[in-house]
């Protein structure tokens, strides 16, 4: 696994973990988290869903496919939305007297930042080069690609599969 994928998947884990860790704590050890007695509640649900969707789109965006750009951009948008949810809650929590921010929202924001950085790196990575070899041209002949450009070397009419 390369560093970009490790950073992205680490960020996704941070978003998911931050979603279930305490979001705020108050006097007398009272804490509030994304987990309630009935399961994940409140904005923790939203950030868990965004984290899962970001994981799927980040995974699709790291593949060398024609659609990888769209998936990478979608992962960025989902991660930013998770960070916005955590940021809005952080502002709301900090406005309440005697209540302090828990570890959850900052962890979500850091995780989202990691996903964004990894996705931007995936978007800016060069496409894999086309290997040198014989390829069909529009005239029905085979033309040599040297790995950087087409050459003037051609072979006869195309018959069956191109030679390797």
C-alpha positions in Angstrom: 0.0 0.0 0.0 1.5 3.4 -1.0 1.6 6.4 1.3 -1.3 8.2 -0.4 -3.6 5.2 0.2 -2.4 4.8 3.8 -3.0 8.5 4.4 -6.5 8.3 2.9 -7.6 5.2 4.7 -6.1 6.5 8.0 -8.2 9.6 7.5 -11.3 7.6 6.9 -10.6 5.6 10.1 -10.2 8.9 12.0 -13.5 10.2 10.7 -15.3 7.0 11.7 -13.6 6.8 15.1 -14.2 10.5 15.8 -17.9 9.9 15.0 -18.3 7.5 17.9 -15.9 9.1 20.4 -17.0 11.8 22.9 -17.9 15.1 21.2 -18.2 17.1 24.4 -17.7 16.9 28.2 -19.3 18.9 30.9 -19.0 19.2 34.7 -19.0 16.2 36.9 -17.6 13.9 34.2 -20.7 14.1 32.0 -19.8 13.4 28.4 -21.7 13.3 25.2 -20.6 11.2 22.3 -21.9 10.1 18.9 -23.1 6.8 20.7 -26.3 6.6 22.7 -28.0 3.7 24.3 -29.9 3.0 21.1 -26.8 3.2 18.9 -25.2 6.0 17.0 -27.3 9.2 17.3 -27.3 12.8 16.2 -24.5 14.2 14.1 -22.5 11.0 14.8 -24.9 9.2 12.4 -24.3 11.8 9.7 -20.5 11.7 10.1 -20.5 7.8 10.1 -22.5 7.8 6.9 -20.2 10.4 5.3 -17.2 8.4 6.4 -18.5 5.2 4.9 -19.4 6.9 1.7 -16.0 8.6 1.6 -14.3 5.2 2.1 -16.1 3.8 -0.9 -15.4 6.7 -3.1 -11.8 7.0 -2.0 -11.2 3.4 -2.8 -12.8 3.8 -6.2 -10.7 7.0 -6.8 -7.4 5.2 -6.1 -7.9 2.8 -9.0 -6.5 3.6 -12.4 -9.7 4.0 -14.2 -11.2 6.7 -16.4 -13.7 7.6 -13.6 -11.0 7.9 -10.9 -11.1 11.7 -11.0 -14.9 11.8 -10.3 -14.6 9.4 -7.4 -11.6 11.4 -5.9 -13.6 14.6 -6.1 -16.6 12.9 -4.5 -14.3 11.7 -1.7 -13.1 15.2 -1.1 -16.7 16.6 -1.0 -17.8 13.9 1.5 -14.8 14.4 3.7 -15.3 18.2 3.7 -19.0 17.7 4.6 -17.9 15.5 7.6 -15.5 18.2 8.7 -18.2 20.9 8.4 -20.6 18.9 10.5 -17.9 18.5 13.2 -16.9 22.1 12.9 -20.4 23.4 13.3 -20.9 21.1 16.4 -17.6 22.3 17.8 -18.7 25.9 17.6 -22.1 25.0 19.2 -20.4 23.0 22.0 -17.9 25.8 22.7 -20.7 28.3 23.1 -22.2 26.4 26.1 -20.7 27.4 29.4 -18.8 24.8 31.4 -18.8 22.4 28.4 -15.6 21.5 26.6 -15.0 19.9 23.3 -14.3 16.2 23.2 -11.9 14.3 21.0 -14.5 13.3 18.4 -14.9 16.5 16.3 -11.2 17.4 16.1 -10.4 13.8 15.1 -13.0 14.0 12.3 -11.6 17.3 11.1 -8.0 15.8 11.0 -9.3 12.7 9.3 -11.1 14.8 6.7 -8.0 16.8 6.0 -6.0 13.5 5.5 -8.7 12.3 3.0 -8.6 15.6 1.1 -4.8 15.6 0.9 -4.7 12.0 -0.3 -7.4 12.6 -2.8 -5.8 15.7 -4.2 -2.5 13.7 -4.5 -4.5 11.0 -6.4 -5.9 13.7 -8.8 -2.5 15.2 -9.5 -0.7 11.9 -10.0 0.4 11.3 -13.6 -1.3 8.7 -15.6 0.6 5.5 -16.0 2.6 5.6 -19.3 1.6 3.5 -22.2 4.3 0.9 -22.8 6.3 0.8 -26.0 4.9 -1.5 -28.6 3.0 -2.0 -31.8 -0.5 -0.4 -31.9 -3.1 -0.2 -34.7 -3.4 3.2 -36.4 -6.4 4.6 -38.3 -5.1 3.3 -41.7 -5.3 -0.3 -40.5 -1.5 -0.8 -40.1 0.5 -1.3 -37.0 2.6 1.6 -35.8 5.4 1.6 -33.2 4.9 3.6 -30.1 8.3 4.1 -28.3 6.7 4.9 -25.0 6.8 8.7 -25.5 5.7 9.3 -29.1 4.7 7.6 -32.4 7.5 6.7 -34.7 7.4 6.4 -38.5 7.9 2.6 -38.3 4.9 0.7 -39.5 4.1 -2.9 -40.3 1.7 -4.4 -42.9 -2.0 -4.5 -42.6 -3.4 -5.5 -39.3 -4.1 -9.2 -39.1 -5.5 -10.6 -35.9 -4.1 -9.5 -32.6 -1.1 -7.1 -32.5 2.3 -8.7 -31.8 3.6 -8.3 -28.3 
